[in-house]
Amino acid sequence: MRVLIIVTAILIAVSLVGCSVLPLESNLEKPVSMTKTSGSSGNDFVVTKQALWLFWGLMPISVPKIDEVIGPRIADHEGIQNLRITTQIGFIDIVISGITGGVLTSQTVIIQGKVY
């Protein structure tokens, strides 16, 4: 009985964690930096998106593309500095993964930076 409980707990833990990949690349012609590159002032931005995968992270359904998020923000500016991309697994993400047994995996992606 104890072995069954341990195996069940391991299976639940594994089903909530996937092998999802979040590509972080930019093909924009303007500079995109994760460090401070300019002393000029700019506007801060924060964008929250949901990323979804099927089959424990093996098949991406909806993964936010960095260029689609930051491209419109730098159209009339020089570039982006202090770019930070964070992934979080929140309560809703755990509920979605738990209900589906990990078949549908969700993560919250937070993209923030400063347009200069």
N, C-alpha and C positions, 0 to 999 in steps of 0.2 A: 504494500500500500504506500509506503514511504517513497519507494522508487517511482511509482506512478505519479505522485504529487511533484517530485523533483523534475521528472521528465516533462510533465505538463507545464510547470513554471518556466522551464527552459524554452519550450516551444512557444509559449506566449511571449516571452522576452524576445526571441528571435523573430517572431512574426511582426513585432512592432518596429524592429530595426531592419532597414533595407540596405541595399548596396547602391543607392541612388547617386547619380553623378550630376553635379551642377556645373556646366561649362562656364568659365569666366574669361571671356575673350572679347576684344573690341576691335573692329575694323574701321573705326571712324578716322577721318583724316585730321581731326583736331586732337590735341594732346589730352590724354586721360591718365591721371597719375594717382597713385595711392599715397603720395606724400605731398607736402606743401611745396609747390613749385613757384609760386608768385606771391609777392608781398601785397598785391592789390586786393581790395575787398571784393566780395562777391555775395551771391545769394545761396544760402544753404537749402538743401532739399532732402526729403525723406520719402521714399516710395516703398510701400508694402505690397508684395505679391504672394500668391499661393503657387507652389510647385506640386504637381501630382505625378505619381508613377504607378504603373500596374506591376503586378507580380513581384512584390518585395523590392521594387526599385529597378527592375530589369528593363522595363519598357516605359520611356518618358511619355506622358500624355500632355502635360502643360508645364513647361519649364520657362521661366521668364528669360528673355534674351536681353543682355545688358545694353546692346546698341539701341534696342527699341525703347528702353527706359530713359537712357541718358541722351540719345540723339536729339530729340526735340528740345531738350533743355539747353543744349549748347549751340543751337542753330544761329543765334545772334551774339554769341560770346566767343572768347578765345579757347576755352577748354574747361576741364574739370580737374580739381585737385582734392586731396583728402578723401578719395573714394573709399568707401567701406561697404563690403557686402557680407551680411550676416545671415546665417540660417538658424532657425529656431524650431523646436518641436513643442508646440503649445498644447493646451488641454484639448482643443478641438481636433488637432492633428492626431493625438493619441486616441481619441474617441473614434475617429474615422478609421485609423489603422486597426484598432481593437475590434470594432464591429465587423470589419471585412476580413479579419484574420491576417492583415498585412497585404492582402491582394491589392488593395488600393492604399498607397502610402502618400501622406501629405506632409509638407514642410512649409513654414512661413519664411519668405526671403525678404530681408530688409536691405534696401539699397539707399545709401546716403552719401552725400558729398557736398562740395561747394563749387558753384559755377563762377568762373572769373572772366 
